[in-house]
Amino acid sequence: MYLATSPEVADVSGGYFVNAKRRSPSKAAQDADAARRLWAASEALVADAAASGGTVPTVVRPRPRLWTGRCAVSGRPRAN
């Protein structure tokens, strides 16, 4: 919500933020070779689907990890 509403970052684009602070992405996220392989695999999936007259495969998102922390509103411990 911070990035969508805060005037402090209204002119910022393309950054990576954690807890409303700009951070550097992990080394894996900056791996240009991995990015090229991902792009090529994505293109191949789309081309295969288009050639067979099918639809582009949908991405199945992994289930969120269980998180036990504190409630952002009350500060009390939060359970799953």
trRosetta pair geometry for C-beta under 8 A, 3 or more apart (Angstrom, degrees):
i j d omega theta_ij theta_ji phi_ij phi_ji
1 4 5.8 -66 -153 42 37 108
1 5 5.9 -6 165 10 73 120
2 5 6.7 -87 -143 51 19 87
2 6 5.1 8 -178 -23 67 127
2 9 7.4 62 140 26 85 137
2 17 7.6 -138 85 144 120 151
2 20 4.4 -73 149 -104 173 103
3 6 6.7 -39 -100 29 19 105
3 9 5.7 -64 -131 98 64 144
3 12 7.8 -94 -144 78 93 116
3 17 6.1 173 -69 32 124 156
3 20 7.8 -162 -49 -116 74 65
6 9 5.2 49 87 26 109 94
6 10 7.2 -138 102 -47 56 73
6 20 7.6 98 -30 -144 161 109
7 10 5.2 -16 -149 -28 46 122
9 12 4.3 -51 -163 26 80 126
9 15 7.8 -106 -154 47 119 139
9 17 7.9 1 -128 -77 162 147
12 15 5.3 -27 166 3 114 132
12 22 7.6 -123 -162 -83 150 126
15 22 5.1 -52 179 -128 135 107
16 22 7.0 95 71 -157 54 65
16 23 5.6 -73 106 72 96 75
16 24 7.0 60 63 -163 127 13
16 25 4.7 142 -35 -62 171 86
16 29 7.7 94 -98 123 156 155
17 20 6.4 7 175 -123 122 16
17 21 6.4 148 -155 70 79 29
17 22 5.6 -49 -97 -94 75 47
17 23 6.6 117 -132 15 25 85
18 21 6.1 -32 70 62 67 83
18 23 4.7 4 13 1 108 142
24 30 8.0 -15 171 -47 94 137
25 29 3.8 -94 158 88 124 136
25 30 5.6 147 86 -47 109 91
26 29 4.8 98 56 5 77 101
26 30 7.2 -157 95 1 43 89
27 30 5.8 -68 -150 45 34 105
27 31 6.7 59 148 -53 66 91
28 31 5.6 -29 -155 -9 36 121
28 34 6.9 -12 -170 40 68 169
31 34 3.8 48 103 16 119 115
31 35 6.5 165 94 -17 63 83
32 35 5.4 -53 -148 35 34 116
32 36 6.5 37 153 -20 66 101
33 36 5.7 -50 -151 33 33 111
33 37 6.5 32 151 -17 64 104
34 37 5.7 -53 -148 37 34 111
34 38 6.3 36 153 -20 66 106
35 38 5.7 -53 -147 37 30 112
35 39 6.3 33 154 -20 64 106
36 39 5.7 -54 -147 36 31 112
36 40 6.3 30 155 -18 65 107
37 40 5.8 -54 -146 37 31 111
37 41 6.3 29 156 -18 65 107
38 41 5.8 -56 -146 38 29 110
38 42 6.3 30 154 -20 64 107
39 42 5.7 -57 -149 37 29 112
39 43 6.4 30 153 -19 64 105
40 43 5.7 -52 -147 35 31 112
40 44 6.4 32 154 -21 64 106
41 44 5.7 -53 -148 35 32 113
41 45 6.5 33 154 -20 64 104
42 45 5.8 -53 -150 34 32 111
42 46 6.5 26 155 -14 65 107
43 46 5.9 -60 -149 40 31 108
43 47 6.0 29 155 -19 68 110
44 47 5.7 -55 -142 39 29 111
44 48 6.2 32 158 -21 64 106
45 48 5.9 -54 -146 35 28 111
45 49 6.4 25 156 -16 62 107
45 56 6.9 80 131 -153 96 80
45 57 5.9 -74 -179 25 122 113
46 49 5.9 -57 -149 38 30 109
46 50 6.2 28 155 -18 66 109
46 56 5.5 -4 -114 -115 73 112
47 50 5.7 -56 -144 39 30 110
47 51 6.1 29 157 -21 65 109
48 51 5.9 -57 -144 36 27 110
48 52 6.4 10 162 -6 64 111
49 52 6.2 -67 -146 44 27 100
49 54 4.7 -96 -155 82 74 94
49 55 6.0 -42 -174 111 126 19
49 56 4.8 157 81 -90 166 46
49 57 6.6 -150 -72 -21 134 71
50 53 7.8 35 -180 -72 29 25
50 56 7.9 12 -49 -71 77 84
64 67 7.6 -50 151 -14 108 106
66 80 4.7 -33 -154 -76 105 159
67 78 7.7 10 112 97 85 118
67 80 7.0 126 53 -77 46 105
68 77 7.3 12 176 -177 92 94
68 78 6.4 -173 -152 86 53 71
68 79 6.1 7 -124 -117 102 46
68 80 6.3 -80 -74 -26 85 91
69 77 7.7 -150 135 -147 22 59
69 78 5.6 2 71 44 55 111
70 75 5.5 -3 171 -161 125 41
70 76 6.5 163 -153 83 82 22
70 77 5.9 -59 -101 -99 68 37
70 78 5.9 134 -145 -6 14 96
71 74 4.5 23 86 44 132 89
71 75 6.3 -52 68 -1 81 15
71 76 5.2 14 21 54 117 73
71 77 7.7 43 -9 98 84 9
71 78 4.7 130 -57 -68 71 111
